[in-house]
Amino acid sequence: MKPGWFVRGDIDGFFGLFVDNLLQLMLIAVLCTNVCGMPPDLVYGKIMPGAALSILVGNLFYAWQARRLAIATGRMDVTALPYGINTVSLIAFVFLIIAPIYFETRNPNLAWQAGLFACLAGAVLELIGAFVGDWLRKHTPRAALLSCLAGIAITFISMGFVFQIFAMPAIALVPALFVIFIYGGQVKLPLGVPGGFVAVALGVAMGWILRWAGYPFFNPSPEPYQFALHLPQTSFAEMLAFLTNGQGWKYFSVIFPMALFNVIGSLQNLESAEAAGDRFDTRSSLLVNGFGSIVAACLGNPFPTTIYIGHPGWKAMGARWGYSILNGAVITILCLIGGVTLVLKVVPLEAMIGILLWIGMIITAQAFQEVPKRHSAAVALGLMPALAAWALLLVETALRKAGASLYDIAPKFGGDLYIYGIISISQGFMLTCMILSAIMVHVVEREFLRGALWTTAAAILSFFGIIHAYVLTPAGVQNSFGIGKANGFAAAYLIAALILVLLHYYNRGRESERTGIVA
């Protein structure tokens, strides 16, 4: 008997994924309008419809993929991979590509074209990555994949929302705690009512009640809403124009790391899903991920899509594959009718973010729970580059708001804050997370030669500037790719690799000897 398309847990899963996607759409609307000078006609008439179709394509595929796996295995608890706009690429493309071009030319259309080029180029790189993904996944320790994921979850996801929750406790704290109580305690509510729905309803009710009582903690969006149907439009001519003028290639230092980030992040999310019990085909999952970004670029949306962090969180909610279909359908309708503004007039963002906080918590916990106990030190080590990247973001944000720049202030930190170390470890931090964690796993297992291979890989990546290398400019920290860009790190890693090789030969015949100090 074939399984149905929806279960009750899909409602909870839908709320979580919908909130995540809605947050990205709101960021697009605000940043493109306020930072990049794009007119509403461009944002709501071209970018949003393109985003809708790119999200719908992926949501439908991953729902079908999960249902097919359920039929093949006879398991009805398979959960579809969550999917939507890539938050990190969104921010990077806005502030490192689109906004700089707008500030230089004051031409929002040219800035938009640059974004389309970046999205398309990154998507092509992702398609190439799909053919080596399985090999990478097979030869990378689980702790290396999960620790990086946990680092992103505890910093860029959880901490940001924690700050937002505690900045607006009147309408955000109760919904967030309710989510933690219900999901953490695995409490089944009366009549099977979804916990996520109740949490959002609580936040909405509190926001409006306090507003009516004279405490306007919730301020509905002042943007006027007029119903209109915005159908997707192709943007081939715009992409071709930017491709042929040669300007796009100078931003490859942003495009390449983001594409690599997406491929590695997707691999880590596939590993996370497998750890939760659902093994999906790597190549098809990555190909559709890249294809979704191509659809986005071709239909006017300059922001790539990705497989989201959080599969175990949605699985724990009881979601299966129907939640992915629901999300694709609702997001598509909202984008095509310009409904994001309408939602913001009714629902406080703070009412919804507790669900995302829970997902970040689950991912972080999973990194330690789903690996052998002796590998926990490797997970901890793998968290550190992500923590450094988060610290750098906080420092840069604080300085920018104070009217200063890291370029001017960095020399003044001295020994109070080793800012250059923070910058170095944060460059290519996803790769560094994986490499350090993988090295530690092989050291703990006394597989010193394998550890040496990973350490040598770190040396090569450092030499070409893919990790650790940077240039500090008045515009901020920028990547620095090329030959001999981080020679100090390359030399250090090579020496470390040599030490591991020596340990391999020294350890022969001493496999049973251990100091008992350790991991």
N, C-alpha and C positions, 0 to 999 in steps of 0.2 A: 504493500500500500504506500503510495507516494505521500510525502508530508504536505501539510497545508502551507500557506504563504505567511500567515501571521499567528503570533501567540501573544498573550497578555504582556509579557516582558518586553515586547517590541515597542510598546508605548513609552516605557521608561527609557529604553535605548534611543528611541526617536528624540525624546526631549534632550538627552545629553548631546547627541550628534547635531541636532538642530541648533542648540545654543552655541555650540562651537562654530558651526558654519555661519550663524547669524552674526557672531562677533567679528568674523573675518569680513563679512559683507559690510558691516558698520565701519570697520577700519578703512576699507576701500573707499566708502562714501566720504568719510571725514578727511582722510589723508589726500585723496585725489583732488578734492574740492579746496580744502584749506591750505595744503602744502604745495600742491602741484598746479594750482590755478585752473583746473579743468572745469568747464561749464557743466551744469546739471545735465544738459542734453547728451554730452559725451559720457558722463558717468552712468546715468540711468538709461540712456538710449542705446549705448553700445557695450560698455564694460559689464554692466549687470546681466544683460541677456546672455552675453558670452560666458560669464561665470555660471549662469544657470545651466546651460547645456553641458559645460565641462563637468560640473558636479553630477548632473543626472546620468551621464554616460558611465561614470565610474560607479556610482551607487547601484545602478541596475546590474552592471557586470558582477560586482562583488556579492550582490544578493544572489544572483544566479549561481555563482561559483560556490557559495556556502551551501545552497540547497542541493547542488549536484554532489558535493562532498557528503552531505547528510544521507542522500540516497545511496551513494556508493559504499558508505561505511555502516549504514543502518543506525547511525546515531542521530538523535533528534535534538541534540544540544549544541550543534555547530552554530557559531556566531560569525556573521559576515564581517569582513575587515572594514573598519570605519574609514571614511574618505572625504576629502574636501579641499578647500583652499589652503595652500602651504603658508602658515603664519610667518616663518622665518624668511622665506623668499619674498613674501609680500613686503615686509619691513625693509629688507636689503634692497630690493628693486626700487622701492620708493625713495629711500634716502641716499642710495649710492649710484643710481642710474637716472631715474625719472626726474626727481627734484633737482639734481645738479644741472641737467640739461634745461629744465624750465628756468632756473635762476640765471643761467647763462644767456638764454635766447628769449625768454619771456614768451615762448611759443608752446602752449600746452599740447597742441597736436603733434609737434615734433617730439615732445617728451613722451607722449602716449605711444608713438611709433617706436621709440627706443625700448619701451617696456614690452611691446609686442615682439620685437626682435629678441630681446633677452629671454622671454618666455619660450619662444620657438627654439632658439639655440640650446637652451637648457633641456628642453624636451627631447631633442635629438640625442643629446649626450645621455639622457636617461634611457632611451631605447637601446643604445649601445651597451650601457651598463646592465641591461636585462640579460644579456647573453653571457655575462661572467658572474652574475649574481649567485647562482647555485654553487659555483666553485668557491666563491668567497664565503658563503654561508657554511659550506661543508668543512672548510679548513680554519674557521674562526671559532675559538671557544665560546660557549654560551655566555659565560660571565662577561666576556669582552663586548658582546652585543647588548646584553641587558644592562650593564653598568652605564653605558653611554646613554641609553634610553632613560634610565633612572635619573641620571644627572640632569637631563633636559626636563624631565617630569617634575623634579623637586625644585628646580629653579625657574625656568622660563614659563612653566605652566602653573605649578602650585603656588610659588611665592608671590607672583604677580597678583593672583586672585586672592591670596591671603591678605595682602596689603589692601586691596580694594574692599574686601569684606570688613576689615577692622577700621577702615576709613569711614564706612557707612554702616555701623552696627545696627542702627534703628531698623533698617529694612533688609540687611544682608546676612547678619549673624544668625538669626533664628532659622531661616531657610537652609543655610549651610550646615548648621548643627543638626537640623532635622534629617538631612541627607546622610550625614555621618551616623546618626543614631539608627536609622532604618536599615541602611545598607551594611553598616558595621555589625549591627546586632542581628542581621538577617531576619528582620521583623516583617511578618506578612500582615498588611493592613486589612481592615474589614472590607468585604466585597472584592478583595483583590485590587483595590485602588492603587495605581502606581505611585511609589514614593516620590519620584521626580516631579510628577504632576502636582502632588500635594505641596511640595516644597516651593515650586514656582507660584502656585496659587496663594500660599502664605505670604510670599514676598510682595506679590501684586496687591493683595488685600492690605497689608501693613503700609505699603507706600501710599496708597490712595486714602486710607483712613487717616494717616498722619497728615497728609496734605489737606484734607477737608477740615482737620482739627486745627489748622493753622501752623503746621510744622512741615514746610515744603522740602523735605529731604529728597523727594522724587520730583524732578522737573521734566515734564514731557517735552519731547522735541518740538521746537518752535517752527520747524520746517513745514510749510503748507503742503498738503497732499491733494493731488488731483489724479483721479483714476485715468489710466491710459495703458494701452497694450503696446509694449516695446518688444518687437520681434527681433531675433538675432540677425546681424548683418555681417557679411564677410569682410575681412580686412586684408586681403591678399595684396592689394595695391599699396597700402600703407607700409606693410612689412617689406615689400620689394623695394620701395623708395628708400627706406632706411638701410636695407641690406646693401644696396648698390652705392650709397654715398660714402661707405667706409667708416662711418662714425661708430657703428656698433661694436666693432672688434676691439676698440680700446677699453671696453667694459667687460672683456672676457675674464678679467681677474675677479670679477664679481660673479659672472655667469657660471664659470667652471666650478668654483667651490659650492655654489648653491645646487648645481646639478648633482655633484658628488654627495653633498649633504642629503639630497632627496633619495638617491639610490641607497646610500648606507642607512639612512633613517628608515626607508621602506624595508630593507633587509632586517634591520633590528626589530621592526614591528612584526614582520613575518616570524621571526624567532620568538618574539613575545607571544604571538598567537599559538605557535607550536607548543610553547611551554604551558599554555593554558589548555592544550588538548586538541587544537585545530591546525593540522598541517596543510597549508595551501601550496600549490605549485608556484615556485619562485618566478620562473620566466614569464608566465602569462600574467601574474600579478604585477610585475614590474613593467611589462609592455603596455598594459592598459593604463597604468599610472602615467607613463610617458605620453600615451595617446590622448589622455584627458587634457594634458597641458597643450598638446598640439591643437586640439579642438578649441581650447581657450584662446590661444593666440590667433587662430584663423577666424574666430568670431568676435574679435575685438577686446578680449580680456587679457591684460598683460601679466596676470598673476597665475603661476603654475599651481597645479593640484598635487595632492600627495595622499598616501595611505597614512592615516592618523595614528599617533600614539594612543593607547587606551583600550585595545581589544579585550584584555582581561577584565577591565572595568565594565565594559558593556556586557560581557559574558556573565559577570557576577550579577548584573541587573536582571538577567533572564532573557536578554534580547537574542534573537536568532538571525533571520535575514530580512524579515519584514520591515524592521526599523530602517534599514538602508533604503528600501523602496519608498517608504513614507517620507524620509528626509529628502530624497531626490525630488519627489513630487511637490512637496510643500515649498522647498527652496526655489524650485523652478517657477512656480506660480508667483511667489513673492517677488522674484527678480523681474519677471515679465510684466508685472503690473506696478513696479516701483513701490512695493509694499513694505520695504524695510523702514521707511520713514513712518508709516502707519503703525507698525509694531512698537516703535520707540515712543509713540504717543500714549501707549497703554501699559507696556510692561517695563518695569525698571530692570536694567541690566543686572543689578546687584541681586535680584531675586533668582537669577539663573546660574550664577557662577559657582554655587556650592557643588553642583554636579561635576563640574570640571575639576574642582579641587579634589573631590573623591577619586576621580580617575587618576590624577597625578599621584595621590597617595598609594593607590593600588599598584601602579607601575613601579614605584620605588620599592615597595615591599616585595614585589615579585622578584626583583633582581637578586635579593638575598635568599628568598625562599626556594627558588627554582634552580639553584646551583648547589653542588656539593658543599657541605659546611666548610670544608677546608679551602674553598675558593672565595670565601666571604672577604678576605683581605684584598683579593683581586678586584672584587666589585667596589670596595671602598676606594681603592687607588684609582679606579676608572671614573669615579665621581668627580675627582679633583679638577680636571681641566674644564668641565662644565661649570663648576662652582666659580672658577676663575673668570670664565666668559661672562657669567652673571655679575660678578663683582665689577668687571670692566664696564658693563652696561650701566650699572648704578653710578659709577664714578663719572662716566661721560654724561649721563643724564643730569646729574647734580651740577656739574660744571657748566653745561649748556644753559640750564635754568638760571645760573648765577651770572650769566653773561660772559663766561670765560671759556677757554678751550683747553683740551688736554695738551695740545701742542705747546701752549704757553706755560701751563702749570706743572707739567710732568717733572721738569728738573728741580722743582721746589719741594717735591715730596721727600727726597732724600731717603734716610733710613726709616722714616715714619711709615712709609708705605712703599713696598718694592714694586712700583707701578710698572717698570719695564719687565719684570718677571710675570706680572699679571697679564700684560699684553702678549708676551711671548707664548705662554702656555695656552692662551685663549685663541691664538691663530691656528685654524684647522683643528679646533678642539675636539670635534667628533672623531677624527682619526686618532688623535692623541689619546683620547679616552679608551678607544679600542686597543691600541697598541700597548699602552701601559698595563691594561688589564690582562691582555693576552700573554704578555711577558711574565706577569706575576703568576698566572695559572700554570704555565710551563715550568716556572721555577719551583712552585709548590709541588708539582708532580715530578720534579727532578728531570724534566725533559729539556736539558740545558741547550742542546743543539737547536731545538725548535724555538726556544726562547731567543737564541742568538739570531735566528732568521728574522724574527719579528723586530729585534733591536736593529739589525742591519737595514730592514725596511724603513725604520724610523730615521736612520742616518741618510738614506737616499732621499726620503721625502723632505728632510731638513735641508739637504744640499740644494734641492731644486726650489726651496721656498714654499712648499705646499703646507708644511707645518712650521710653526715658530717664527717664520720670517715676517717682517712688517716694515712699513715706512710710516712714521708719524708726521702728518702734514697739518696745516691749519684747518683742513676740512675733516680731519679725524684720522683714525688708524686705518691704513689701507694695506691690502695684500702686496707682497713683493715676490713675484715669481721670477725664476731665472736660475742661472748656474751660479753656485757658490753664494747663495743668499743667506744661509744660516750655518756657516762653516763651523762655528763653535759647537753648536748642537750636533752637527754631523760627526765631528771628531769625537765628541763625548760618547755618542751612541756606538760608534765603531769600537772604541776602547771597551765599552760595556759588553759588546758582542764578543770581543776577544776574551774577556774575562769569563763569559759563559762557556765559550769553547774550552777554555782551560779547566773550568769546573766539570765539564762533561768527562774529560779524560781523568781528572783527579778522582772523580766519583766512582769510576769503574771498580767494582769489587767492594764498594763501601755503601751500597744501596740501603742496607739496614741501619746504618749509623745516622742518627738524627740528634740534634741538640736539645729538642723538646722545647725550644723557645717559641716555637712559632705560630704558623698561620692556621 
